[in-house]
Amino acid sequence: MMVCEFKPGLEGIPAAQSGISFVDGQKGLLEYRGIRIEELAEKSNFLETAYLLIWGELPTKEELTAFEEEVRYHRRIKYRIRDMMKSFPESGHPMDALQASAAALGLFYSRRDLHNPVYIRDAVVRLLATIPTMIAAFQLMRKGNDPVRPNDNLDYSANFLYMLTEEEPDPLAAKIFDVCLILHAEHTMNASTFSARVTASTLTDPYAVVASAVGTLGGPLHGGANEEVIQMLENIGSVENVRPYIEDCLQKKAKIMGFGHRVYKVKDPRATILQNLAEQLFAKFGQDKYYDIAQEMERVVAEKLGHKGIYPNVDFYSGLVYRKMEIPTDLFTPIFAIARVAGWLAHWKEQLAENRIFRPTQVYSGLHGMEYTPLNQR
Ligand code: CMC
């Protein structure tokens, strides 16, 4: 067997052959099924993009209508799932609530028929449809309120914002939110997608696949960074404090949240689109002083770390967009999950098509031939 060099973080090691998305980190290029992210952000909607990612082609008008109707029909969650969620501690993080609830779906839909396209489609529809409902339900229940039923007159994104706030959202806010979902829907072999594929490769059910990916997405080095960015901007507090803050981070060798990427060595194209969306929101709903701080951060980080290819990533401006929509900070990562479930499901399907269970190797660095010392002699 060929012995390979150990690469921490598996940097540069292909874990799958995939036709779902493509990133060129030097050029700042991202494509879903060959279509540039800028074009999808401008012309598509989230469910159409999800369809593209999962089934590999843009849907026809009839296919899209049927898909949107199926997702709309399955938005409600079973009352037992709601009751289970009611007993979650309100102080718990919504990502943990989401992970537990996604896994619980597997209890309610326990039939596993991975070779049956009808089963695959049902699971795709159910996960896309219910994840927003579960997040919104947790948000209302942790405040002591009953969750609201999905509103069949609203499309996917507007309905989520409605379930969160109990009010029909502003059309511009709903449109921008939908674009945010497109931007976060898929991103090649990142940590949570790898996690999804490893879990999928055991031929377990799709709810376990998504639950394991949600658990991986939550960490501050991955999806959790958007939350940390807002905390950082609040801590910095003013444009004058930006330079000393960054110099302090560099001196302590601390990571600056929302900057840097394993693949992108230029500004993440999604950050550019998100910055533009944030500006549209500020133009309609008023300026945000944290945006001035963010822009100054971008300038100072480029000056200090540009030579290492450290620029804003997707998480840097997304929080400012959600904050302007008055979404609580700890829901930013669950919203990332609403979007990324499309990518995870696309990878689940692709993994099943040519499955081999993941079973990597390791470089053993421990001892050999040790003797067992009885407990009373240790
Ligand atoms: N602030 C300061 N220095 C940085 C940063 C940063 N945010 N990111 C990378 N560097 C430096 C790092 O110190 C190292 O320098 P040196 O070579 O002198 O030791 C060099 O750049 C390479 O960094 P690394 O940690 O080896 O890079 P990585 O590919 O392992 O990590 C990363 C990528 C995204 C985890 C990292 O850039 C980071 O921790 N960023 C902050 C957290 C963040 O914003 N995460 C969101 C990532 S994008 C969305 C997502 O994946 O969910």
Boltz pocket constraint, residues with backbone or C-beta under 6 A from the ligand:
constraints:
  - pocket:
      binder: B
      contacts: [[A, 9], [A, 190], [A, 217], [A, 220], [A, 221], [A, 222], [A, 223], [A, 224], [A, 225], [A, 253], [A, 254], [A, 255], [A, 256], [A, 257], [A, 258], [A, 259], [A, 260], [A, 261], [A, 262], [A, 263], [A, 305], [A, 308], [A, 310], [A, 313], [A, 314], [A, 315]]
      max_distance: 6.0
